[in-house]
Amino acid sequence: MKPVSDILYVVSDEAKNRVRKEMEGAGGQRPRGARSKDWVVIPWKGVTCRFHLISGIDEALAQLVEHYYSFVVVDDRAASARKKTPTSLAITFMERVHYSADPDRRYPLSRIIAVLEKGKDLADRSFALGRMRIAGFVAEPFSGALFEQMDDLYDPDPGKTAICLSGGGVEGFLFELGVLKAINAHLQSRAVTDFDIYCGISAGAILSAFLANGTEPEDMAGALTDSSQSTVAPVTPQIIFDPNVREYGARLLSLAKNLPLRGINDLISNVLKSVPTGFFRGDALQSFLEQQLSEAGRTDDFRQLQRELYIGATEQDSSAHVVFGAGQWADVPISAAVRASTALTPFFEPLKIRGRYFVDGQYTRTSNFHLAVERGAKLVIIVDPLVPLRVQEPGYVKRKGGVFAGLQALKAVIHTRFMHGFQAAVEAHPNVDFVLFRPEGDDMRLMSGSPMKYNIRVEILNMAYRCAVRKIQRDYEILAGTFNKHGYTLQRHPRLRMAHRSVF
């Protein structure tokens, strides 16, 4: 275990004094200070174990969302000792802790231990708790069994770290950039460019490509706000929106040839076929990326990167999700992979690579956090801007028109799929720490509507920065413990000494 470990010890009211005496018998001492009355410190083989005694499940769950605990121990012995069979404290706790509206704030089941009374119902209780995927059981905790159990469960290898960025158009890119800037501001002696793995899809693919090349979010933000100090060339609307004039002409010519002497059904069919596969070509973005990634200190080759980079795209004809940067796709230039991943039809034209046509990766995956875990990541930071607007006013979306309603529906579908996959990943990988950043509350209103909000880029950057700062401040104790487990130190306040509204 770590040299100092905080452990939440959940016990019933009637057993609290007995447990405290057991701890004192094992060498436990109460630390100084009025606020430490519910704490007992027990040294064990060079490890300082600080036990926080809490009676009541509600208070214990409240503590778990405010403080970081290496382990949770639930003492079930008082319940087992009664003549009548009451509801098990451990089973009730497991039922409550397993559910959370935010899966990334759920305490890992792999770090929960039950203390059971020896007796005829020991097998039944251990079986029930085992089905609930509790980490382990002990019968005589302070004889050394509990410490040995925690030592067995403690993983000294923190594993790799990963940042996974989703899509969301221009505003999704801006939101992710603002969040990364906020994380950077809270990291001590480290940066978001020090992670081991970067996974990007759609707009997140652009940021991931630069992060994997060691380019800080400040530089990328400077490219959008015309900063003269940025090492990235200015990003202008012409780079993002290059009209697909060639296809416009071809589609109109085809429509003109097929219009004469056609019935109404054929007319509708031909008009629909005349809609371009992409209003913008995307070539300007690819050329920009190719040039910027070829600058000194960067590379356009996956195989030459110091960090792992994976870009997800969708093969249009088979609807298969393809990951560039791995296997047979490792030799595709990063700029081409990003261009393929950002081909959000019908906004951008599909990209042809090796005879196959690729479109936006978010059609088949919202985020490639599964891939990061497969590659050995145990700390996974996910930024997902694709959250639908939630308003209580009936008819709000309908009044905004068909495009707004269509985008709202698309976000709802993608977000629902993401949350199902994310919750399943949290349950399937209890030893992996997931941290999720996404728009909250009124922030979603600015993110709703058109995904091409270039003109309000500064407002979105600032909003995203503030959103991430709020989350870090709100969950600071949990996040600080989680990051520290993986070798990163979070400071409580951002390093940037200026008003949040004028960060960019």
C-alpha positions as CSV (number, residue, x, y, z in Angstrom):
1,M,0.0,0.0,0.0
2,K,0.9,3.7,-0.2
3,P,3.0,5.0,2.8
4,V,-0.2,6.8,4.0
5,S,-3.7,5.4,3.2
6,D,-7.1,6.9,4.2
7,I,-9.6,4.1,4.8
8,L,-13.4,4.7,5.2
9,Y,-14.6,2.2,7.9
10,V,-18.4,1.9,7.9
11,V,-19.9,0.4,11.0
12,S,-23.3,0.4,12.8
13,D,-23.9,2.7,15.8
14,E,-24.0,-0.2,18.3
15,A,-20.7,-1.7,17.1
16,K,-18.7,1.6,16.8
17,N,-17.3,1.6,20.3
18,R,-16.4,-2.1,20.0
19,V,-14.6,-1.5,16.7
20,R,-12.7,1.4,18.2
21,K,-11.5,-0.7,21.1
22,E,-10.3,-3.4,18.6
23,M,-8.4,-0.8,16.7
24,E,-6.8,0.5,19.9
25,G,-5.8,-3.1,20.8
26,A,-4.0,-3.3,17.5
27,G,-2.0,-0.2,18.3
28,G,-4.4,2.4,17.0
29,Q,-4.3,5.9,18.3
30,R,-6.6,8.9,17.9
31,P,-4.9,11.8,16.1
32,R,-4.9,15.2,17.7
33,G,-7.5,17.8,16.9
34,A,-11.3,18.1,17.5
35,R,-12.0,17.2,13.9
36,S,-10.2,13.9,14.3
37,K,-12.5,12.4,16.8
38,D,-13.8,9.8,14.3
39,W,-10.3,8.9,13.1
40,V,-7.9,6.2,14.3
41,V,-4.4,5.8,13.0
42,I,-2.8,2.3,13.0
43,P,0.8,1.8,11.7
44,W,1.4,-1.5,9.9
45,K,4.6,-2.6,8.3
46,G,5.8,0.9,7.4
47,V,2.3,2.0,6.3
48,T,0.2,4.5,8.1
49,C,-3.4,3.5,7.9
50,R,-5.9,6.3,8.8
51,F,-9.3,4.8,9.5
52,H,-12.3,7.1,9.3
53,L,-15.1,5.6,11.4
54,I,-18.6,6.4,10.0
55,S,-21.8,5.0,11.3
56,G,-24.7,5.1,8.7
57,I,-24.7,4.5,5.0
58,D,-26.0,7.9,4.0
59,E,-23.1,9.7,5.8
60,A,-20.6,7.2,4.3
61,L,-21.8,7.8,0.8
62,A,-21.6,11.5,1.3
63,Q,-18.0,11.1,2.4
64,L,-17.2,9.1,-0.7
65,V,-18.1,12.0,-3.0
66,E,-16.1,14.5,-1.1
67,H,-12.9,12.7,0.0
68,Y,-10.5,10.2,-1.5
69,Y,-10.2,6.9,0.3
70,S,-7.8,4.1,-0.7
71,F,-10.3,1.5,0.6
72,V,-13.8,1.2,2.1
73,V,-14.3,-1.4,4.8
74,V,-17.9,-2.3,5.8
75,D,-18.2,-4.0,9.2
76,D,-21.2,-6.4,9.0
77,R,-20.6,-8.2,12.3
78,A,-23.2,-6.4,14.4
79,A,-26.0,-7.4,12.0
80,S,-24.8,-11.0,11.8
81,A,-24.7,-11.4,15.6
82,R,-28.4,-10.8,16.2
83,K,-30.9,-13.6,16.7
84,K,-33.2,-12.4,13.9
85,T,-31.7,-12.1,10.5
86,P,-31.7,-8.3,9.7
87,T,-30.7,-6.6,6.5
88,S,-27.0,-6.9,6.0
89,L,-25.1,-3.5,6.4
90,A,-22.6,-4.7,3.8
91,I,-25.2,-5.8,1.2
92,T,-27.2,-2.6,1.7
93,F,-24.0,-0.5,1.2
94,M,-23.1,-2.4,-1.9
95,E,-26.6,-1.9,-3.4
96,R,-26.4,1.9,-2.7
97,V,-22.8,2.5,-3.8
98,H,-23.2,0.5,-7.0
99,Y,-25.7,3.1,-8.3
100,S,-24.7,6.6,-9.3
101,A,-26.1,9.1,-11.8
102,D,-22.5,9.9,-12.8
103,P,-20.6,6.6,-13.4
104,D,-17.2,8.3,-13.1
105,R,-18.0,9.3,-9.6
106,R,-18.9,5.8,-8.5
107,Y,-16.6,4.3,-5.9
108,P,-14.7,1.2,-7.4
109,L,-16.1,-2.1,-6.1
110,S,-12.6,-3.5,-6.3
111,R,-11.6,-1.4,-3.3
112,I,-14.5,-2.5,-0.9
113,I,-13.9,-5.1,1.8
114,A,-16.5,-6.6,4.1
115,V,-15.9,-7.7,7.7
116,L,-18.1,-10.8,8.4
117,E,-18.9,-12.6,11.6
118,K,-18.0,-16.2,11.8
119,G,-21.1,-18.4,12.0
120,K,-23.7,-20.4,10.1
121,D,-24.7,-17.5,7.8
122,L,-21.1,-16.6,6.8
123,A,-21.3,-18.6,3.6
124,D,-24.6,-17.1,2.6
125,R,-23.5,-13.5,3.2
126,S,-20.1,-14.0,1.4
127,F,-21.9,-15.6,-1.5
128,A,-24.4,-12.7,-1.8
129,L,-21.6,-10.1,-1.6
130,G,-19.5,-12.0,-4.0
131,R,-22.3,-11.8,-6.6
132,M,-22.2,-8.1,-6.1
133,R,-18.5,-8.1,-7.0
134,I,-17.1,-7.0,-3.7
135,A,-13.3,-7.1,-3.5
136,G,-12.9,-9.4,-0.5
137,F,-13.9,-10.5,3.0
138,V,-12.2,-10.9,6.4
139,A,-13.4,-12.3,9.7
140,E,-11.0,-10.9,12.3
141,P,-9.9,-7.6,10.8
142,F,-7.3,-6.3,13.2
143,S,-5.4,-9.6,13.7
144,G,-3.6,-8.6,10.4
145,A,-6.2,-10.1,8.0
146,L,-7.6,-6.7,6.9
147,F,-4.2,-5.2,6.3
148,E,-3.1,-8.3,4.3
149,Q,-6.3,-8.1,2.2
150,M,-5.7,-4.4,1.4
151,D,-2.1,-5.2,0.6
152,D,-3.2,-7.9,-1.9
153,L,-5.7,-5.6,-3.5
154,Y,-3.3,-2.6,-3.8
155,D,-1.8,-2.4,-7.3
156,P,1.6,-0.8,-7.2
157,D,1.7,-0.4,-11.0
158,P,-0.3,2.8,-11.8
159,G,-0.4,1.8,-15.5
160,K,-0.5,4.1,-18.5
161,T,-2.5,7.4,-18.7
162,A,-4.8,8.4,-21.5
163,I,-6.7,11.3,-22.8
164,C,-9.7,10.5,-25.0
165,L,-11.4,13.3,-27.0
166,S,-14.8,13.0,-28.7
167,G,-16.3,14.9,-31.6
168,G,-18.9,17.7,-31.8
169,G,-18.0,20.0,-34.7
170,V,-16.2,23.3,-34.2
171,E,-17.8,24.0,-30.8
172,G,-16.9,20.5,-29.6
173,F,-13.3,21.2,-30.6
174,L,-13.4,24.5,-28.7
175,F,-15.0,22.9,-25.6
176,E,-12.3,20.2,-25.5
177,L,-9.6,22.8,-25.9
178,G,-11.0,24.9,-23.0
179,V,-11.2,21.8,-20.7
180,L,-7.6,20.8,-21.5
181,K,-6.4,24.3,-20.7
182,A,-8.2,24.1,-17.3
183,I,-6.6,20.7,-16.6
184,N,-3.2,22.1,-17.5
185,A,-3.7,25.0,-15.1
186,H,-4.3,22.6,-12.2
187,L,-1.4,20.2,-12.9
188,Q,1.9,20.8,-11.0
189,S,5.1,20.1,-12.9
190,R,3.2,18.1,-15.5
191,A,1.0,18.9,-18.5
192,V,-1.6,17.3,-20.6
193,T,1.1,16.5,-23.2
194,D,2.7,14.2,-20.7
195,F,0.1,11.4,-20.9
196,D,1.0,8.1,-22.6
197,I,-2.0,7.6,-24.9
198,Y,-4.2,9.9,-27.0
199,C,-7.4,8.8,-28.6
200,G,-9.3,11.2,-30.8
201,I,-12.4,11.0,-32.9
202,S,-13.8,13.7,-35.2
203,A,-13.0,17.2,-33.8
204,G,-11.1,15.4,-30.9
205,A,-8.8,13.9,-33.5
206,I,-7.3,17.3,-34.4
207,L,-6.5,18.1,-30.7
208,S,-5.1,14.6,-30.1
209,A,-2.7,14.8,-33.1
210,F,-1.2,18.0,-31.7
211,L,-1.1,16.8,-28.0
212,A,0.7,13.6,-29.1
213,N,3.2,15.9,-30.8
214,G,3.8,17.8,-27.6
215,T,1.9,20.9,-28.6
216,E,0.3,22.5,-25.5
217,P,-3.4,23.6,-25.5
218,E,-2.2,27.2,-25.0
219,D,-0.6,27.1,-28.4
220,M,-3.7,25.7,-30.1
221,A,-5.9,28.3,-28.4
222,G,-3.5,31.0,-29.7
223,A,-3.9,29.8,-33.2
224,L,-7.7,30.5,-32.9
225,T,-7.3,33.8,-31.1
226,D,-4.6,35.3,-33.4
227,S,-1.9,35.1,-30.7
228,S,1.5,36.1,-32.1
229,Q,3.2,33.8,-29.5
230,S,1.6,30.6,-30.8
231,T,3.7,28.0,-32.5
232,V,0.7,26.9,-34.5
233,A,-0.3,29.0,-37.6
234,P,-3.6,30.9,-37.3
235,V,-6.7,28.9,-38.0
236,T,-9.0,30.9,-40.3
237,P,-12.5,30.1,-41.5
238,Q,-11.1,29.3,-44.9
239,I,-9.1,26.4,-43.4
240,I,-12.3,24.9,-42.0
241,F,-14.9,25.9,-44.6
242,D,-13.6,25.2,-48.1
243,P,-16.6,25.0,-50.4
244,N,-16.9,21.8,-52.5
245,V,-17.5,23.7,-55.7
246,R,-16.5,20.9,-57.9
247,E,-19.2,18.5,-56.6
248,Y,-21.8,21.3,-56.6
249,G,-21.4,21.6,-60.3
250,A,-21.3,17.9,-61.0
251,R,-24.5,17.3,-59.0
252,L,-26.4,20.1,-60.6
253,L,-25.3,18.9,-64.1
254,S,-26.6,15.4,-63.3
255,L,-29.9,16.8,-62.0
256,A,-30.4,18.9,-65.2
257,K,-29.8,15.9,-67.4
258,N,-32.3,13.7,-65.5
259,L,-35.1,16.3,-64.9
260,P,-36.8,16.2,-68.4
261,L,-39.8,13.9,-68.9
262,R,-39.7,12.4,-65.4
263,G,-42.6,11.6,-63.1
264,I,-43.0,13.1,-59.6
265,N,-41.4,10.1,-57.9
266,D,-38.4,10.2,-60.2
267,L,-38.2,13.9,-59.7
268,I,-38.0,13.7,-56.0
269,S,-35.5,10.8,-56.2
270,N,-33.2,12.8,-58.5
271,V,-33.4,16.0,-56.4
272,L,-32.4,14.0,-53.3
273,K,-29.5,12.5,-55.2
274,S,-28.3,16.0,-56.2
275,V,-27.5,16.9,-52.5
276,P,-23.7,16.9,-52.2
277,T,-22.0,14.3,-50.0
278,G,-20.2,17.2,-48.5
279,F,-20.8,20.9,-48.6
280,F,-17.1,21.4,-47.8
281,R,-14.1,19.5,-49.2
282,G,-11.9,19.3,-46.1
283,D,-8.8,19.5,-48.3
284,A,-7.7,22.8,-46.7
285,L,-7.9,21.3,-43.2
286,Q,-5.8,18.3,-44.3
287,S,-3.2,20.6,-46.0
288,F,-3.0,22.7,-42.9
289,L,-2.5,19.7,-40.6
290,E,0.1,18.2,-42.9
291,Q,2.1,21.5,-42.9
292,Q,1.8,22.1,-39.1
293,L,2.7,18.5,-38.2
294,S,5.7,18.7,-40.4
295,E,7.2,21.6,-38.5
296,A,10.3,21.1,-36.3
297,G,9.5,19.0,-33.2
298,R,6.4,17.5,-34.7
299,T,5.7,14.6,-37.1
300,D,2.9,13.5,-39.4
301,D,3.9,9.8,-38.9
302,F,2.2,7.7,-36.2
303,R,5.3,5.5,-36.0
304,Q,7.7,8.4,-35.1
305,L,5.7,9.7,-32.2
306,Q,7.0,9.4,-28.6
307,R,3.4,8.9,-27.4
308,E,0.7,6.6,-28.6
309,L,-1.9,8.2,-30.9
310,Y,-5.1,6.5,-32.2
311,I,-7.6,8.2,-34.5
312,G,-11.0,6.6,-35.1
313,A,-13.0,6.9,-38.3
314,T,-15.9,5.1,-39.9
315,E,-15.7,3.2,-43.2
316,Q,-18.7,4.6,-45.0
317,D,-19.8,1.5,-47.0
318,S,-19.4,-1.1,-44.3
319,S,-20.1,1.1,-41.3
320,A,-17.0,-0.5,-39.6
321,H,-15.0,1.5,-37.1
322,V,-11.4,1.8,-38.1
323,V,-8.5,3.0,-35.9
324,F,-5.6,4.7,-37.6
325,G,-2.3,4.5,-35.8
326,A,-2.5,0.8,-35.1
327,G,-2.0,-2.4,-37.1
328,Q,-2.3,-2.1,-40.9
329,W,-3.3,1.5,-40.6
330,A,-0.2,2.7,-38.8
331,D,1.5,4.0,-41.9
332,V,-1.4,6.3,-42.9
333,P,-0.3,10.0,-42.4
334,I,-1.7,11.5,-39.3
335,S,-3.1,14.4,-41.3
336,A,-5.0,12.0,-43.6
337,A,-6.3,10.1,-40.6
338,V,-7.6,13.2,-38.9
339,R,-9.2,14.4,-42.2
340,A,-11.0,11.1,-42.5
341,S,-12.1,11.2,-38.8
342,T,-13.6,14.7,-39.2
343,A,-15.6,14.0,-42.4
344,L,-19.0,14.7,-40.9
345,T,-21.3,14.2,-43.8
346,P,-23.1,16.1,-45.3
347,F,-20.9,19.0,-44.0
348,F,-17.6,17.5,-45.2
349,E,-16.8,15.1,-48.1
350,P,-15.7,11.6,-47.3
351,L,-12.0,10.8,-47.7
352,K,-10.7,8.0,-49.9
353,I,-7.9,5.9,-48.4
354,R,-6.7,2.7,-50.1
355,G,-9.8,2.5,-52.2
356,R,-12.2,2.9,-49.2
357,Y,-14.2,5.9,-48.2
358,F,-14.1,7.2,-44.7
359,V,-16.4,9.5,-42.8
360,D,-16.7,10.9,-39.2
361,G,-15.6,8.4,-36.5
362,Q,-18.4,9.4,-34.2
363,Y,-21.0,7.7,-36.4
364,T,-19.7,4.4,-35.0
365,R,-18.0,5.4,-31.7
366,T,-18.3,8.4,-29.5
367,S,-15.0,7.8,-27.8
368,N,-12.2,5.2,-28.0
369,F,-11.7,4.8,-24.2
370,H,-12.1,1.0,-24.7
371,L,-9.0,1.1,-26.9
372,A,-7.1,3.1,-24.3
373,V,-7.9,0.5,-21.6
374,E,-6.8,-2.3,-23.9
375,R,-3.5,-0.5,-24.4
376,G,-2.9,-0.5,-20.7
377,A,-4.3,2.8,-19.5
378,K,-5.5,2.9,-15.9
379,L,-6.2,6.6,-15.7
380,V,-8.5,7.7,-18.6
381,I,-9.5,11.4,-19.0
382,I,-12.6,11.6,-21.3
383,V,-13.9,14.9,-22.7
384,D,-17.3,14.5,-24.4
385,P,-19.0,17.7,-25.7
386,L,-21.8,15.8,-27.4
387,V,-24.5,16.4,-24.7
388,P,-28.0,17.3,-25.8
389,L,-29.7,20.4,-24.5
390,R,-32.0,19.8,-21.6
391,V,-34.7,22.4,-21.0
392,Q,-38.0,22.2,-19.1
393,E,-39.8,24.5,-21.5
394,P,-42.1,22.4,-23.8
395,G,-41.7,23.2,-27.5
396,Y,-38.4,25.0,-27.1
397,V,-36.5,22.7,-29.5
398,K,-39.4,22.6,-32.0
399,R,-39.5,26.4,-32.2
400,K,-35.8,26.4,-33.1
401,G,-36.5,24.8,-36.5
402,G,-35.7,21.5,-38.3
403,V,-31.9,21.8,-38.3
404,F,-31.7,22.5,-34.6
405,A,-34.2,19.7,-33.9
406,G,-32.2,17.3,-36.1
407,L,-28.9,18.1,-34.3
408,Q,-30.6,17.8,-30.9
409,A,-31.8,14.3,-31.9
410,L,-28.4,13.3,-33.2
411,K,-26.7,14.4,-30.0
412,A,-29.3,12.5,-27.9
413,V,-28.7,9.3,-29.9
414,I,-24.9,9.6,-29.7
415,H,-24.9,10.7,-26.0
416,T,-27.2,7.8,-25.0
417,R,-24.9,5.3,-26.8
418,F,-21.9,6.9,-25.1
419,M,-23.3,6.7,-21.6
420,H,-24.3,3.1,-22.0
421,G,-20.8,2.2,-23.2
422,F,-19.2,4.3,-20.5
423,Q,-21.2,2.8,-17.7
424,A,-20.4,-0.7,-19.0
425,A,-16.7,0.2,-19.1
426,V,-16.7,1.5,-15.5
427,E,-18.3,-1.8,-14.3
428,A,-16.1,-4.0,-16.5
429,H,-12.8,-2.3,-15.5
430,P,-12.9,-1.5,-11.7
431,N,-9.2,-1.0,-11.6
432,V,-9.3,1.8,-14.1
433,D,-9.9,5.4,-13.0
434,F,-12.2,7.3,-15.4
435,V,-12.6,11.1,-15.2
436,L,-15.3,12.6,-17.5
437,F,-15.6,16.2,-18.5
438,R,-18.8,17.3,-20.3
439,P,-21.0,20.4,-20.5
440,E,-23.3,21.0,-17.6
441,G,-26.4,23.1,-16.9
442,D,-26.6,26.3,-18.9
443,D,-23.3,25.5,-20.7
444,M,-25.3,23.1,-22.9
445,R,-27.3,26.1,-24.3
446,L,-24.2,27.6,-25.8
447,M,-23.2,24.3,-27.2
448,S,-26.6,23.6,-28.9
449,G,-27.6,24.2,-32.5
450,S,-25.1,24.5,-35.4
451,P,-21.8,22.6,-34.9
452,M,-20.0,25.3,-36.9
453,K,-19.9,28.1,-34.4
454,Y,-16.5,29.7,-35.3
455,N,-17.6,33.3,-34.7
456,I,-18.2,32.7,-30.9
457,R,-15.0,30.7,-30.4
458,V,-13.7,32.8,-27.5
459,E,-17.0,32.6,-25.6
460,I,-17.0,28.8,-26.0
461,L,-13.4,28.5,-24.9
462,N,-14.0,30.6,-21.8
463,M,-17.2,28.7,-21.0
464,A,-15.4,25.3,-21.3
465,Y,-12.6,26.5,-19.1
466,R,-14.9,27.7,-16.4
467,C,-16.9,24.4,-16.6
468,A,-13.8,22.3,-16.1
469,V,-12.6,24.5,-13.2
470,R,-16.0,24.1,-11.5
471,K,-15.7,20.3,-11.7
472,I,-12.2,20.2,-10.5
473,Q,-13.0,22.5,-7.6
474,R,-16.2,20.6,-6.7
475,D,-14.5,17.2,-6.8
476,Y,-11.0,18.3,-5.9
477,E,-10.4,15.8,-3.0
478,I,-11.4,12.8,-5.2
479,L,-9.6,14.1,-8.3
480,A,-6.5,15.0,-6.4
481,G,-6.3,11.5,-4.9
482,T,-7.0,9.9,-8.3
483,F,-4.4,11.9,-10.1
484,N,-1.8,11.4,-7.3
485,K,-2.3,7.6,-7.6
486,H,-1.0,7.9,-11.2
487,G,1.9,10.2,-10.5
488,Y,0.2,13.6,-11.2
489,T,-0.3,16.3,-8.6
490,L,-3.3,18.6,-8.8
491,Q,-3.2,21.9,-7.1
492,R,-6.4,23.3,-5.6
493,H,-6.4,26.6,-7.6
494,P,-5.4,27.2,-11.2
495,R,-2.0,28.7,-11.9
496,L,-3.4,31.3,-14.2
497,R,-3.7,34.6,-12.3
498,M,-6.5,36.3,-14.1
499,A,-10.3,36.4,-14.2
500,H,-11.7,33.2,-15.8
501,R,-13.8,35.2,-18.2
502,S,-10.7,36.6,-19.9
503,V,-8.6,33.5,-20.1
504,F,-8.4,33.6,-23.9
